[in-house]
Amino acid sequence: MRVRRLRAGLKGWGGVGAMAVVLVLTAVFVLLPLARAGGTDQATGGVGGLAEGVRASAHACQDPEKRSLSPSGADGDTVKAIKSRAHPRLVIGVDQNSYRWGYRDPNRSGSSELEGFDIDLARRIAREILGDPDAVVFRAIPTNQRTEAIRSGRVDMVVRTMTITCDRLRQVAFSAPYFRTGQQVLAPRKSDITGYDDTLAHKRVCSATGSTALTQLTADRGSGRIPPSTDISVTVPNQLDCLVRLQLGQVDAVVTDGALAASQAAQDPTVELKGRRFTTEYYGVAMKKGADDLVRRVNRVLEDYRGDGWRASYDTWLSATLGEDPEPSRPPSPTYR
Amino acid sequence: MTTSSRQRGTAPPGPPTPLSAPASATAAPTAPRRTAFAEGFDRLRHAAGTEPGRLRLIGALLALLVLAFGAAGAWQMSDRATAADDVLHRSQPLSAGAAEIYRSLADANTAAAGGFLAGGQEPAAVRERYENDLETAATKLVTAAAAADPGSPAAATIAGLNRLLPQYEGLIERARANNRLGYPVGGAYLRAANAMMQDRMLPAAQDLYTKENQRLRADYADATPYPWLALALGVAALAALAWAQRRHYRRTNRVLNRGLVAATAASAAVLLWMTVGHTVARAGLDSSYEHGIRSLSVLHDARIASLNARGNENLTLVSRGAETKKLADGDIVDLYDYDFGQEMKALAAGLAHAETLADDSAGREPVRAATGNMKVWRERHTVAREADDAGDYQGALDKVIGGDGDKGAEPTGECFDSVDKNLGLAVDHEESEFHRAAAGGRDALGGLPAGAAVLAVLGAAGAVLGIGRRLSEYR
């Protein structure tokens, strides 16, 4: 019935175009496992990825945060490959621009190391997998290059305030969620913007290229949830560059994850969060598709971490910006597929 | 007579009319109305028929030729002298000033990035370097603005740079203030400032340098061509004088006419002076270009390459792998480290070229020293990259900007400073070479315009007097 409605709605060339798209998609999904079938070990991973991809696109995937693999402490091929490196180190993609998440405190004498909530987690993963919290090489990665960095193998994983979404699930694998947040509006205290609503009319809103914020803004402006006159054309490589634009008066508001918006507000007392979170999102550790053993291993680390470490790290880094109460940020107990 | 017949010819065909009263009225005043020119020509033709008349004519022509020679010489040589003086005192200093604007802007940006790497409170030396650089850039911009013609493209470029400079400083100060507070938004401001410098200011400075160099080349082109017109007139005047004397000899059997001999001597002196002076000047200017300007241009490019390499080395650590580049063979490399390699290649090529251009040991020595510094720089850079790739960021940082001083970290910054210092010495040497050669060339033209004019007047007077003496024999 749904199909009939769809066909009725599509007439003439629109219908032909849609059929062409369907044909291409079918061809891609059929040919993809063939291309991968060369390596016997990868074949299972490839099929798993295929099944996931088909499900994700067929049923407008619900709850992407509940789709990770069950935890396991066993070392598979991926983990063994990392351990057999000349210098066994995890190469982890992080941010160095997110205050209290991944950043460098310029006033810490004698140390130029990155620190923050994400960095604590990255070190914990290194400690549990390689036995040394310092067995990490940090690579700073711009927002829109996170999936590319994983797919090209430039990093083993990304721990960088990365939201688990259906779109991204098609390109990378995610761990279970380790943090709960949602999109929020940041604007100057004196601004008449009250939140993610009609007060954004004729305002210039900044977001990061490749961020969930930009996806949300684009969709909501099309659907009318925010006024069509909202100018969302200003995009930057990094959410923090939005604060620069805001301070220089080049934009009127910023939309980003509440957790990061709070970090921005903490760096400038003249701006504040406006309105409530208008989405619910979960951060996960992103890894290469098919690296199932690494995903399970990280999920085991996260199980341990939620019991011991998560709260301490929250208190150290985030209670000042997000509030004493960690409960709104605590991830739900994980559901695996 | 001709007038009336022509009038008749244009009349409509009809019965021949007798000479009417009005027709004769127009014809009557026409017959004696002859132009002054035609009259003079007739008188000349009449005079040329007699020897005194011919002599007068020859004397006038000789005087005119010698005067024309002197005037052309004075005019063409003063043009060249002015152009040579412009090379020395206007366009070369402006070209050097534009190079200095570029260098100081790039150096300020490098210092800012280095200061950021050093932490919240940047070292005093870095701050001082940044401020000196900006002061130099601002001062040189004022000089360049004063020399630019209003409304010219160079003036627009200078105005653009003058607008951007305070904006850039504003971004850097915001970066500093936030960095001191420990906020990462300081780093975001630094990136914004760097983007403004790389995308807008340095291209404008490069543009200005190109324009000032065009002006320099134009001044050279005005100063060095041979004064063909003056030379041709000089040869013509000498030939005419020789002919007049030969005629004089054949008619009178007298060998020497003092006036004509004086005129010949004066003309020959001017011609010789002009040829030798110009040749010497040209040689000096050519040498100042070959040994000064070309070396300076190569050294400038090498200095910029070393600055860019240093800036990229710093940015590799600032960005921590955030920017990548895909090579033709599919490899993905760090953008700034890749650019560092390219700039070091340019630096090596520039230094090798500068060494072949250097024509004495005083010019070669600093270039060789810089080449040595560059080799050490490369070695240390490799060590720093290995440390960073192995996860030892702090170790890499110590190898690039240096630790707390007494660690003996042997940072690459020392090598960069040495390269820059030695290139600065080489630039100073080549500038003095340029000045010596160009000033020598310009001085060879000194006095030539005035000398040519005075001697030509004397020569013309000699010719007139010489002919006058012969003429008096007919009275």
Boltz contact constraints between the chains, C-beta under 6 A:
constraints:
  - contact:
      token1: [A, 87]
      token2: [B, 390]
      max_distance: 6.0
  - contact:
      token1: [A, 89]
      token2: [B, 391]
      max_distance: 6.0
  - contact:
      token1: [A, 96]
      token2: [B, 320]
      max_distance: 6.0
  - contact:
      token1: [A, 97]
      token2: [B, 184]
      max_distance: 6.0
  - contact:
      token1: [A, 99]
      token2: [B, 184]
      max_distance: 6.0
  - contact:
      token1: [A, 103]
      token2: [B, 184]
      max_distance: 6.0
  - contact:
      token1: [A, 105]
      token2: [B, 182]
      max_distance: 6.0
  - contact:
      token1: [A, 106]
      token2: [B, 119]
      max_distance: 6.0
  - contact:
      token1: [A, 106]
      token2: [B, 120]
      max_distance: 6.0
  - contact:
      token1: [A, 106]
      token2: [B, 179]
      max_distance: 6.0
  - contact:
      token1: [A, 107]
      token2: [B, 120]
      max_distance: 6.0
  - contact:
      token1: [A, 107]
      token2: [B, 182]
      max_distance: 6.0
  - contact:
      token1: [A, 112]
      token2: [B, 394]
      max_distance: 6.0
  - contact:
      token1: [A, 112]
      token2: [B, 397]
      max_distance: 6.0
  - contact:
      token1: [A, 137]
      token2: [B, 391]
      max_distance: 6.0
  - contact:
      token1: [A, 139]
      token2: [B, 321]
      max_distance: 6.0
  - contact:
      token1: [A, 140]
      token2: [B, 320]
      max_distance: 6.0
  - contact:
      token1: [A, 140]
      token2: [B, 321]
      max_distance: 6.0
  - contact:
      token1: [A, 140]
      token2: [B, 322]
      max_distance: 6.0
  - contact:
      token1: [A, 142]
      token2: [B, 322]
      max_distance: 6.0
  - contact:
      token1: [A, 152]
      token2: [B, 332]
      max_distance: 6.0
  - contact:
      token1: [A, 240]
      token2: [B, 185]
      max_distance: 6.0
  - contact:
      token1: [A, 240]
      token2: [B, 188]
      max_distance: 6.0
  - contact:
      token1: [A, 241]
      token2: [B, 188]
      max_distance: 6.0
  - contact:
      token1: [A, 243]
      token2: [B, 185]
      max_distance: 6.0
  - contact:
      token1: [A, 244]
      token2: [B, 188]
      max_distance: 6.0
  - contact:
      token1: [A, 244]
      token2: [B, 189]
      max_distance: 6.0
  - contact:
      token1: [A, 244]
      token2: [B, 192]
      max_distance: 6.0
  - contact:
      token1: [A, 267]
      token2: [B, 183]
      max_distance: 6.0
  - contact:
      token1: [A, 267]
      token2: [B, 185]
      max_distance: 6.0
